[in-house]
């Protein structure tokens, strides 16, 4: 690891939060904004745990990448907040993560059924061996998404995190690909869920409008916003396109206040605009902003 990255990570690993911003500024003296992004995003991935703040720190890092054009010269300020959130959300008892994939073993088939069995038994090690077997398979995303979509536990977080892991793996490249995709199998095996409820078939645009209407009615509650995030994970494009400017400006704030929900909502709205141009996404953003301004802060909320 380059010495500049090591110096950036030192206060983040130690959770010396008052030192994170100075470390970011010092890193930028010799590195580009893009290099800062990769360093912060990779730290968020390494610090991932299936706890609410840690997983949302990863999602915030992805959202920061998606919104870099909209933020312009404010992007670096947001990256500093992402670094702070990743450091604050890191489990203080966590050990240095294993970077290399395990030996898949001779008994690992690598088919989707094996992953489903690991998820059913909450067998993280078996899921990691499955991932090691399939790591270079271009179709791995298909099976990860299929299995994640089968379990709506925690408001669809298994699919949301799996989608984020796949997209970040494409952004961050081959370096650390295993660790990035490992977030998906850790999330899949971390907790039990329930079978997805059988629902009438609804056209995607109609469903999105209903989810946004619910979020507006609930004044941008985290639960209602997460339903829109889940929709984007299932229906959104993987390639971000700018399609018109949103009326609501992307805010920069202490992200733990709302689990980075407002930031993620802006990225989700951008992702959905191309395919759902008539959806009331500005109303959705306004509702989520209202929640940020009026709801109690979640900064001190601790999670299992």
N, C-alpha and C positions, 0 to 999 in steps of 0.2 A: 504494500500500500504506500503511495507517495507520501512524503512527510507532510505536505500541505493538507492532504485528506486526513491523515492521522491527527494533525493539530485541530482540524475541524471536528473530528469525531470525539476527541478526548473529553470535552465538557458534555457532549451529548450522551456518551456512555456513562459518565459519572452523574448525569442528571443535575449538573451545575447550571441551572437554567439561566441565571443572570449572566453567564459567560457565553451563552449560545450566540446571541447577536454579535458581540465583538469577534467571536471566532468566524462567523459568516463574513463579516467585513474584512477580516484579515485574509481569509481564503480568497476573496475577490481581488485582492491586490495582485495576485499572480495567476488567477484563473478566470475563465470566461463565465458568463451567466449560465451558459449551457452546461459547463463543467460543474458549476454549483448545483444545478438541477439534478444531474446524474448522481452526485455525491449524496444529496439529501434524499432523493428517491430510494437509492440503494440502502441508506441507513434505515429508512422507514420499513423497507422490505425485511432487512435483517432483524429489526426490532419487532416485527409482527408477532402477535399472539392472538388467539381467538377471544380477545376481550374487546369491549366496545371501543374504547379510546384508541387502542393500538390498530385495530382494523380500519377505523375511520382516518387515522393518520396516513395509512397507505392510500386510502381513497382520496384524501386531500392532495397527496402528491400526484396522483393521476389527474385530478381535476386541475391542478396547477399547470400541468403540461398542456391539457386541452385548452386552457384559457390564456396561454401566453400572448397570443395576438391581441386579445381584448385588453389585457393589462398593460401592454406596451412597456414604458419605462417604470411602471409600478410592479413589474413581475418579480424583480429581485426582493422587493419588500415582502411580497407574498411568500417567496421561497424562505425567507428568514422565519416567517411564522410557521411554515411547514416544518422547518428544522426544529423550532421550539416545540411544536406539538409532537413530533416524532420522539424527541428526547423526553418530554414529560410523560408520554404514554408508555415508554419502555418499562417493562416489568423490572423493578429494582433487584429482584432475585434471579433474573434470567442469566443463563450462562452463554458464553460465546457460541453462536450457532455452528453446526456442522455445515460446511460449504459444499462438500462433495456428496454425490448420490451414493446410497448404499449398494452393495452387491444384490441384484434382484433375486439371485438364487435360481436353482434349476427348476423349482416348483412354481415359479411365477409365470402365469400365462399371459398377463397383460391385457386380457379382454375386459369389457365393461362389467361383466358379471363378477369378476374378481374385485373390482373397485366397489361395486355395490355390496359385496359381502364384507369388505373391510369397513365400509360406512355403517352397515347394519350392526357389526360387532364393535364399532368404535375402535378399530384396530389401526392406530396411526402408523405403526411400523410396517404393517402389511401394505397400507396405502402408499407409503414412501417407496417400498420395493416395486409396487405397481408403477409408480411414477418413473422410477429409474429404468424400468423395462421399456416404457413408452416414450421416454424423454425426447428422442429424435424423430418420433413419428409425427408427420404433419397432421394426422387425424386425431391427435391427442385432445385438442380443444373440443372436438365434437363429443367425445365421450365424457369429458369433464363437465361440460355444460349439460349434457343429457342427465347425468346422475345428479348434479346440483339442482336441476329444475324439478326433480321428483320430490324434493323435500322443502316445504314452505316454512320451516321452522324459523323463528326469530325474524318474521316479516320478510322472508325470502333472502336472508343474508348469505346463505350458501351460494346462491346463484350470483348475487351482487359481488361477493368477494372473488368467486371463480372468474367472472367476467373481468374484474379489475386485474387479477393476476395474469390472465391471458393477454390483456392489452398492455400491461406493464412489461411483460416478457418481450413483446414485440418492440417496445420503445427502448428498453435497456439493453437489448441484444443478447448474444450468446453468453457473455460473461455473467455468471450468476443465474443462468436460466433455471437451473434446478431449484435454487433457493426461492426464486420468484414464483414458480409454479407450485412449489411445496405449500405456499400459503393456501392454495385451493384445497389440497388434500387434508391439510390440518383443519381447515374450517369444516370440511365435509365430515370429518371423524370426531370433531370436538364435542358435539352434543347431539342428542337424539331429537328427532322431530316427529312429524306425523305425515300420513299420506296426504297428498294434495287433494283438496275437495273437488268433487265433480261439479263443474259449472257449465252453464249453457254457453255455446260458442257465441262470441261477441266480436264484431269487426274491430280491428286493432285501434283505429282512430276513435271509434265510439268508446272503447274501454279507456283510452287515454283521457278523453274529455271527462269521463265519469270520475276518474282518479283525481284529475285536477280540480273538478268541482268539489270533491270531498275535501281536498287540501285547502281550498279557499274557504269552505264552510267551517273548517277546523282551524282557521287562521294560521295555516302553515305548520301545524304540529309535526313533530319529528316522525311520528308513526305514519301520518298521511303522506308526508314527503317521501318517506322510504318506499311507499307503494309505487310512486312514480319512478324512483330509482330502480326498483325491481322491474318495472315495465321496460325501462331503457336497457337493462341488462338482457332482457329477452328479445327486444325488438329494435334496439338502436343500432346504428351503423358502427363499424369498427374504425372507419376513417372519418375524422372530424372535418366538417366543412363549415365555413362561415356563411350563413344564409341570413342576411339582414342583421342589423344591430339591435340587441335587446334594449328596451327602454330603461331597465334597471341596471345601474352600474355595479360591477363586481366589487364587493367590499373586501377590505383587508382588516382582519380583526383577530383576536385571540381565539383560535379555532376550536379549542375545547369547549367554548361556551355553548355550542350547539352540536357537538360532534362533527364539526366542519360541514354541517348540513346545508347552510346557505351557499358556501363555496361549491359544494358538490352539486347543488341544485342548478347553479349557473352552468356548470359543465354538462349536466344532463339535459338542460334546456337547449344548449347549443347542439348537442348530439341528436336531439329529436327534431329540430326545426326543418332539416332537409326533407325528411319523410312525412312529417306531420305539420305542414306550414300553416294550417288553419287551427291548430290546437292553441288554446289560450295560455301560452307559456309565460307571457309577461304577467298575467294574473297570478299564475303559480309562483313566479319569482317574488311578486309583491307580497304574497301571503307568507312565504318563507322569510322574507325580510322582516315582516311584522313579528313573526315568532322570535327571530333573533333579538329584536329590540325590546320585546315585552316578556318573554318567558324567562324563568329563573335560569341562571347559568349552570351548566353541567361540569364546570371546571373541577369541582371537588367531588364529583360523583365517582365512586370507586366501583369496579366491576370484578366479577369472578372470572 
